[in-house]
């Protein structure tokens, strides 16, 4: 009794909805001018609002719900240490440490002078503190070896610090050679000095760049005691209302690098990377790829619409309706939701796919009715009566598939679901109002009125000669076997949660980032733990440091050197031999004196004597002979040129003052405590509230997703409160995957209930859902077979597959329910409309697949593959399934059409 009442209620409701749709379309026909004017006015107002309020929130941290546990921990950490978010990292490496340090100092000074573009500039290991106390971070043995080398080089250091000039060097070398010739006393490193001076002379005469590294020649070799590359970490000014928030800061930085001559041509290799740079490079390639894809999409869609509709009025009407619907949806989204995000802007792709679908279905059915002899108003009524319900059901079902995202924790996809779901209803409204009004004012030219089945069928004779219903059971058998074979492939499908893999691998930021990833000492992917105080941080660091996946765990206490007393004693003994104050005095080189050329000439004489005594077959003799020959050549050609001598002094002695000062600073080390650490370093490990940070470095290269997941999970087992980019990627990826799985199940259940209420037959619901589920199964299996993995960009393929598949299946099943048997079904406009609708959507997705942006290309590839499979399932599997519920297919219509 109750079921009967419910069924009658649904029948009456369905009838009222059908009558309402007919009345709406009829109103659009009778009041075409008013309806068209109202829609055009609304579109223009929406366009004005959209232009004035359009914005995109490009902050990727807003993509996931802040209520997720790891998001809450990340927010708390960022509040305490905000300087690590969205940074630019400049990597510099010169031919020697002096050149690198000079480049770092020049760049950091230039950046700090522009606070409007760069809020914070931090140089790890930079500044006076590390220049003075850097030796204390070496082992006692390394410090002792350093002291021994400085002791051996003391005569050279003392003389050059007293007279830092080319004249002083040549006099020192002449004196050292003289002692060697008379007393056999050997100045340590004399041969190395000869070779370095010879290279400087040769480079100058050949016009090449070369500067002697005095850090190595003096024996201290400070250049090798630090990292070979240095970093400048910048917190740029970001504009999240722009599509590229860091673009202005990055442009300013690159201009600065150019103006400072920091490039390979001047002896410094520079790389720019960091989160802000990677985001900017991805956004840049996405915007460029989107522009090309959009142009290609519209071109292909216009061509396909012309082929499908064969009427300029129909093509123009569908395109204008599509544009109007997109503008109205954009304005609605900006007003009710706010700025778009990097995910919700994808609604345009979904709208083009299904918006065009509604227009094609309506227009082809209208064309069929007109070719079958109906006048315009009558044709509109027949279209609405015949497929108005199917269009409405398809639109609502598609909307449900997108609204299913709303309950999930993926905040970015929630907006996409709201906007895309609403856009389906907007597209339906435009189809039922704008198109009838437009076609009333600009009617389609009819040149043929003889009743016929869909005329395009003649151009696809394969469907006539080999109708699917003749081979239905074979089709279903093959499909069943393919479904069974697909299950193992589906179980092997993978999800790539790393956004780095969605950026152009050839981009500078990615290349530099991956190079840093390969070294545990420079790995950008690190985990952090926020602790109440320093002792708690030390305890956490001690626990996680024992993990096999962890290379090291640093706290502020890690910067307190061990064995300081022993190292300071070694340096204090060295200070007696080499007083630091004597090294810190010279601020620069003394200019060449008029007798510099004469001193160099005397050096040539001494070198030749040494070469003759030692013999040119010995290393010392060879070095002395080579230097004597090149120095004599230089003096003969440029000895009277003061500028040439000044240039030679710069090449030979240019790094000396800085190296002497660096050595003097290193010999002035003092005890290091927490209080004496520089403020810039303390602020990065201890917050103003007293909370302390633990920085955890991975042992493996985290460019592998498996290695990253292993690192994150092993640390979280020991320290569940850990945060950082690896945690965001791994647990964020899990949240995204879970959100899509949740949304998919919600959509399937909601659509099934909707179809059951609307169609009131379990059979018809199954007929619609089975091809859809098969399409999903085959799509995932095909992606695995082709080596395509799901990622953060292409995972929307599943909800789109549901939306398109449901809509396509509804059209065919409803047409079949209305009395068209399978034998005649392929001769109607419905399957042809589905085919061309899918083809136009496929053109949009295919244009994305050729994008140079890997993320957009992967989305286009997955969507193209999914849509092709959906079409096959709807146009082949569904008709075969319909035959299971058809007593005896009739072929008279087809035979007549073949003979006519």
ABEGO torsion letter per residue (X at the ends): XAAAAAAAAAAAAAAAAAAAAAAAAAAAAAAAAAAAAAAAAAAAAAAAAAAAABBBBABAAAABBAABAAAAAAAAAAAABAAABGBBBBBBBBABAAAAAAAAAAAAAAAAABAAABABBBBBGBEAAAAAAAAAABBAAAAAAAAAAAAAAAAAAAAAAABBBAAAAAAAAAAAAAAAAAAGBBBBGAAAAAAAAAAAAAAAAAGBBBBBBAAAAAGAGAAAABBABBBBBBBBBBBAABABAAAAAAAAAAAAAAAAGBBAAAGBBBBBBEAAAAAAAAAAAAAAAAAAAAAAAAAAAAAAAAAAAGBAAAAAAAAAAAAAAAAAAAAAAAAAAEBBBAAAAAAAAAAAAAAAAAAAAAAAAAAAAAAAGBBAAAAAAAAAAAAAAAAAAAAAAAAAAAAAAAABABAAAAAAAAAAAAAAAAAAAAAAAAAAAAAAABBBBBABABBBBBAAAAABAAAAABBAAAAAAAAAAAAAAAAAAAAAAAAABBBBABAAAABBAABAAAAAAAAAAABAAABABBBBBBBABAAAAAAAAAAAAABAABABBBBAAAABBBGAAAAAAAAAAAAAABBAAAAAABABBBBBBAAAAAAAAAAAAAAAAAAAAAEAABAAAAAAAAAAAAAAAAAAAAAABAAAAAAAAAAAAAAAAAAAAAAAAAAABBBBBAAABBAAAAAAABBAAGBBBBBBBBABBAABAAAAAAAAAAAAAABAABBEAAAAAAAAAAAAAAAAAAAAAAAAAAAAAAAAAAAGBAAAAAAAAAAAAAAAAAAAAAAAAAGBBBBAAAAAAAAAAAAAAAAAAAAAAAAAAAGBBAAAAAABAAAAAAAAAAAAAAAAAAAAAABABAAAAAAAAAAAAAAAAAAAAAAAAAAAAAAAABABBBAAAAAAAAAX
